[in-house]
Amino acid sequence: MQPIRVVVIDDSAFMRKVIGDLLEQDPGIQVVAKGRNGSEAMGLIKKWSPDVVTLDVEMPVMNGLEALATIMKEAPLPVVMLSSLTKQGANETIRALEMGAVDFIPKPSGAISLDLPTIGTEIVQKVKAAAHIKVSRLLQIEEKIKSIHSNWIGADKSPLSYTVAGKKATNEIQAGERSDRLLRKGKIENLIAVGTSTGGPKALQVLLKGIPQNFKGSLVIVQHMPPGFTKSLAQRLNSLCEIEVSEAEDNQVLQEGHAYIAPGNYHMEVKQRTDGEMYISLNQAQPRGGHRPSVDTLFESITHIRHHSKYAIIMTGMGNDGTAGLKKLKETGVRSVIAEDESTCVVFGMPRAAIQAGTVDIIAPLHEISVQLMRCLNC
């Protein structure tokens, strides 16, 4: 089997060497070239035709986002971003994932991370996974999704046809709707738990943009992501979606029309008070299957929720996180479980594991998951 051919792009000679050495410790990877900035990246890609590119976000001449836009336009291929753990770095990383990057790796201690070898295994795993992703197919899917969303805008408001054009210019809920939601705080009709990993930021954008503002339910979401990035993800999604999206806080009471994303490095559980009010509980118990937050932990927590309609959604991601939780949900009572179809997954690992375990009721491509969910809720 031919090794995975990688081009490494970073403005630091030290970081180029460290990343290259870490990757080549695996006999299945060959670093064919290294470059200092985005401008050099395009020349190296055309010369070497690599399987994967690792791309630093912050670079002179042509930065990572500019280079990524050019790559996706001229020579689409899997790109794994490397980003510093800063607010700006997190925001740019979320933007890169929207633009077509398949994954990212946070530099543990800034632009020059002497401790990068501590995450060497993660770097190798993500590059190997990226090599199997067909970016050209994903770009075609994205165009299809855009077309479908455009067709929805302005359509008649039937139960399965609703506007997903984004928030109103004022970004405010009307006063009557706000008071009505406050009255329903913690006592919602439907609870939807969502789990995703690699490819999840883009998938969540498509899912949540398909949820109308008057949604009679609350979504709790685990996206595998390190600390510092989930807040930026939530803020970005909140700016694009009709419903309110935020990073979850400990003891936060659930509200209808809201989505809550588990913060990086914290497990998230949903708990219920004696009066039926539901709230979020965060903890730093041991990682499960290498994950904190864990989808299994979230799914298992809602098995204890009483007197509510419960649903679960499992989307793109590596591994099988979520399957054990779905098994318990099926045993204790869940209305429907929806899994993303392989045709739109960046990585089909998590949905595949759930489907093979017999825990899934509906399989749908990404752009139809919100429609399927609304159909379930309108039954």
C-alpha positions in Angstrom: 0.0 0.0 0.0 1.3 3.4 -1.0 2.0 5.8 2.0 -0.1 8.9 2.5 1.7 11.8 0.9 1.6 15.0 3.0 2.6 18.6 2.4 3.3 20.6 5.6 2.8 24.3 5.6 4.0 26.5 8.5 5.9 29.8 8.7 8.1 28.4 11.5 11.0 26.2 10.3 11.0 24.6 13.8 7.3 23.7 13.5 7.7 22.4 10.0 10.4 20.0 11.2 8.5 18.9 14.3 5.3 18.2 12.4 7.2 16.5 9.6 9.1 14.3 12.0 6.0 13.4 14.0 4.1 12.3 10.8 7.0 10.3 9.4 7.3 8.2 12.6 4.3 6.4 11.1 5.4 4.2 8.2 2.1 4.9 6.5 2.9 8.6 6.0 5.4 10.3 3.8 6.0 14.1 4.0 6.8 15.0 0.4 7.3 18.8 0.9 7.2 21.7 3.3 6.4 25.3 2.8 6.5 28.6 4.6 3.2 30.2 3.7 0.0 29.8 1.7 1.6 31.2 -1.5 4.2 28.4 -1.4 1.5 25.9 -0.6 -0.2 26.2 -4.0 3.1 25.6 -5.9 3.9 22.6 -3.8 0.4 21.1 -4.2 0.6 21.4 -7.9 4.1 19.9 -8.0 3.6 17.0 -5.6 -0.2 16.2 -5.8 -0.3 15.3 -2.1 -3.1 13.3 -0.4 -3.3 15.7 2.6 -2.1 19.2 3.5 -1.5 20.4 7.0 -1.9 24.2 7.0 -1.1 26.7 9.7 -3.8 29.3 10.3 -1.4 32.3 11.1 1.2 32.9 8.3 2.6 35.9 6.5 2.2 36.6 2.7 -0.8 34.4 2.4 -2.4 33.2 5.6 -4.1 29.9 6.2 -7.7 31.0 5.4 -6.6 32.7 2.2 -4.6 29.6 1.2 -7.5 27.3 2.1 -9.9 29.3 -0.1 -7.5 29.0 -3.0 -7.0 25.3 -2.5 -10.7 24.6 -2.4 -11.1 26.6 -5.6 -8.2 25.4 -7.6 -7.1 22.0 -6.2 -9.6 20.6 -3.7 -8.0 18.1 -1.3 -8.2 17.2 2.4 -6.7 20.0 4.6 -6.0 19.7 8.3 -5.6 23.1 10.0 -3.2 23.8 12.8 -4.3 26.6 15.1 -3.1 28.4 18.3 -5.3 28.4 21.4 -6.4 32.0 21.2 -9.8 33.6 20.6 -8.7 34.8 17.2 -7.2 31.4 16.4 -10.4 29.6 17.5 -12.6 32.0 15.4 -10.4 31.5 12.3 -10.4 27.7 12.8 -14.2 27.6 12.9 -14.3 29.7 9.7 -11.8 27.3 8.1 -14.0 24.3 8.9 -16.9 26.1 7.2 -14.7 26.8 4.1 -13.8 23.1 3.6 -11.0 22.1 6.0 -11.8 18.5 7.2 -10.3 18.9 10.7 -8.0 20.9 12.9 -5.3 20.4 15.5 -4.8 23.0 18.3 -1.2 23.8 19.0 -0.9 23.2 22.7 1.2 26.3 23.6 0.9 28.8 20.8 2.4 29.4 17.4 5.7 27.8 18.4 4.7 24.7 20.4 7.7 23.0 21.9 5.3 20.4 23.4 3.7 19.5 20.1 5.0 15.9 20.4 2.6 15.4 23.3 -0.2 15.2 20.7 1.8 13.4 18.0 -0.7 10.4 18.0 -3.6 12.8 17.5 -1.9 14.5 14.5 -1.1 11.2 12.9 -4.7 9.9 13.4 -6.2 13.0 12.0 -4.0 13.1 8.9 -4.7 9.4 8.2 -8.4 10.0 8.6 -8.3 13.0 6.3 -6.6 11.0 3.5 -9.7 8.9 3.1 -12.1 11.9 2.7 -13.3 12.8 -0.8 -13.3 16.6 -0.7 -14.6 17.0 -4.2 -17.7 15.0 -3.2 -18.2 17.0 -0.1 -18.1 20.3 -2.2 -20.7 18.9 -4.5 -22.9 18.0 -1.4 -22.4 21.6 -0.1 -23.6 23.0 -3.4 -26.7 20.8 -3.2 -27.4 21.9 0.4 -27.1 25.6 -0.6 -29.5 25.0 -3.5 -32.0 23.3 -1.2 -31.8 26.1 1.4 -32.4 28.7 -1.3 -35.5 26.9 -2.4 -36.8 26.8 1.2 -36.6 30.6 1.6 -39.9 32.1 0.9 -41.7 28.8 0.6 -45.2 28.3 2.0 -45.0 27.6 5.7 -46.3 24.0 5.8 -45.1 21.7 8.6 -42.2 20.6 6.5 -41.4 23.9 4.7 -40.0 26.8 6.7 -37.6 29.7 6.4 -33.9 29.1 7.1 -32.6 32.4 6.0 -30.9 33.2 9.3 -31.6 35.6 12.2 -33.5 38.8 11.8 -31.4 41.9 11.4 -32.2 42.9 14.9 -31.0 39.6 16.3 -33.8 39.9 18.8 -36.8 37.8 19.7 -40.1 39.7 19.7 -41.2 40.7 23.2 -44.3 38.4 23.2 -42.2 35.4 22.1 -39.5 36.1 24.7 -42.0 36.2 27.6 -43.7 33.1 26.3 -40.4 31.3 26.3 -39.5 32.4 29.7 -42.7 31.0 31.0 -41.8 27.6 29.4 -38.2 27.8 30.8 -37.1 24.3 31.9 -40.4 22.7 31.0 -40.1 22.0 27.3 -42.1 19.7 25.1 -39.2 18.0 23.2 -35.6 17.2 24.1 -33.2 16.5 21.3 -29.7 15.2 22.0 -27.1 15.4 19.2 -23.7 13.9 18.9 -21.0 14.5 16.3 -17.2 14.7 15.8 -15.1 15.1 12.6 -17.0 17.2 10.2 -19.4 18.3 12.9 -19.2 22.1 12.8 -20.4 22.1 9.2 -23.0 19.4 9.9 -24.3 21.4 12.9 -24.6 24.5 10.8 -26.8 22.7 8.2 -28.9 21.0 11.0 -29.5 24.1 13.1 -30.2 26.3 10.1 -33.1 24.0 9.4 -34.7 24.5 12.8 -37.3 27.3 12.9 -37.3 30.1 15.5 -40.6 28.9 17.1 -39.2 25.4 17.7 -41.0 23.6 20.5 -38.0 21.9 22.0 -34.4 22.2 23.2 -31.3 20.7 21.6 -28.3 19.6 23.7 -25.2 18.9 21.6 -21.8 17.2 22.1 -19.2 18.2 19.4 -15.8 16.6 20.0 -13.7 19.8 20.3 -11.0 21.0 22.7 -11.4 23.9 25.2 -11.4 27.3 23.6 -13.1 26.3 20.4 -16.7 25.4 21.4 -17.5 29.0 22.4 -16.4 30.3 19.0 -18.4 27.5 17.4 -21.5 28.4 19.4 -21.2 32.1 18.6 -20.8 31.5 14.9 -23.8 29.2 14.8 -25.8 31.7 16.8 -25.1 34.3 14.2 -26.4 32.1 11.4 -29.4 30.3 12.9 -33.0 31.2 13.7 -32.8 29.5 17.1 -30.5 30.7 19.9 -27.2 28.8 20.1 -24.8 29.0 23.1 -22.0 27.2 24.9 -23.6 25.4 27.8 -23.0 26.5 31.4 -23.3 24.5 34.6 -26.8 24.6 36.2 -28.2 26.4 33.1 -32.0 25.8 32.8 -33.1 24.6 29.4 -35.3 26.8 27.3 -37.4 26.1 24.2 -35.9 27.4 20.9 -32.4 27.0 22.2 -29.4 24.8 21.4 -26.6 24.2 24.0 -23.1 23.0 23.0 -21.0 21.2 25.6 -17.8 23.1 26.4 -14.6 21.5 25.4 -13.0 19.3 28.2 -16.4 19.0 30.1 -18.9 16.2 30.0 -22.4 17.5 29.7 -25.5 15.8 31.3 -29.1 16.8 31.4 -30.7 16.5 34.8 -34.3 17.1 36.1 -35.5 18.6 39.3 -38.5 17.3 41.2 -40.8 19.9 39.6 -39.8 18.6 36.1 -37.5 21.5 35.3 -34.4 20.4 33.2 -31.0 21.8 33.6 -27.4 21.2 32.4 -24.8 19.6 34.6 -21.1 19.8 33.6 -18.3 17.7 35.1 -14.7 16.7 34.4 -15.0 13.0 35.1 -12.5 10.7 33.2 -12.7 10.8 29.4 -14.8 8.0 27.8 -13.1 6.4 24.8 -10.7 9.3 24.8 -13.5 11.9 24.7 -14.5 14.7 27.0 -17.2 15.7 26.3 -18.6 12.3 25.5 -21.7 11.7 23.4 -22.4 8.5 25.4 -22.4 10.5 28.6 -24.9 13.0 27.2 -27.2 10.3 25.7 -27.1 8.2 28.9 -28.0 11.2 31.0 -31.3 11.8 29.2 -32.5 8.2 29.9 -33.4 9.6 33.4 -35.5 12.4 32.1 -39.2 11.8 32.7 -42.4 12.9 31.0 -40.8 14.5 27.9 -40.6 13.5 24.3 -36.9 12.5 23.7 -35.0 12.3 20.4 -31.4 11.6 19.4 -29.3 12.5 16.4 -25.9 11.0 15.5 -23.9 12.6 12.8 -20.5 12.5 11.1 -17.5 11.5 13.2 -14.7 8.9 13.8 -15.2 6.0 16.2 -18.3 4.8 17.9 -19.0 7.4 20.6 -22.8 7.5 21.1 -23.7 3.9 20.4 -23.6 2.8 24.0 -25.8 5.7 25.0 -28.2 5.0 22.2 -28.6 1.4 23.3 -29.6 2.6 26.8 -32.0 5.2 25.3 -33.7 2.5 23.2 -34.1 0.4 26.3 -35.6 3.2 28.4 -37.6 5.0 25.8 -36.8 7.4 23.0 -39.2 8.6 20.3 -36.8 8.4 17.3 -33.1 8.1 16.6 -31.8 9.8 13.4 -28.4 9.0 11.9 -26.7 10.8 9.1 -26.4 8.9 5.9 -23.0 7.8 4.6 -23.4 9.9 1.4 -23.0 13.2 3.3 -20.7 12.2 6.2 -17.2 13.5 6.3 -16.4 10.3 8.4 -19.1 7.6 8.6 -17.7 6.0 11.8 -20.2 7.2 14.5 -23.4 6.8 12.4 -22.2 3.5 11.1 -21.6 2.1 14.6 -25.1 3.2 15.7 -26.8 1.8 12.6 -24.9 -1.6 12.9 -26.0 -1.8 16.6 -29.6 -1.5 15.6 -30.3 1.7 17.5 -31.3 3.9 14.5 -34.9 4.5 13.3 -34.2 7.0 10.4 -31.2 7.4 8.2 -31.1 10.6 6.2 -28.6 12.8 4.3 -27.4 15.8 6.2 -29.6 18.3 4.5 -32.7 16.3 5.3 -32.1 15.6 9.0 -33.9 18.8 10.2 -36.8 17.9 7.9 -37.0 14.4 9.4 -36.8 15.8 12.9 -39.6 18.3 12.3 -41.7 15.5 10.8 -41.2 13.4 14.0 -42.2 16.4 16.2 -45.3 17.1 14.1 -46.6 13.6 14.2 
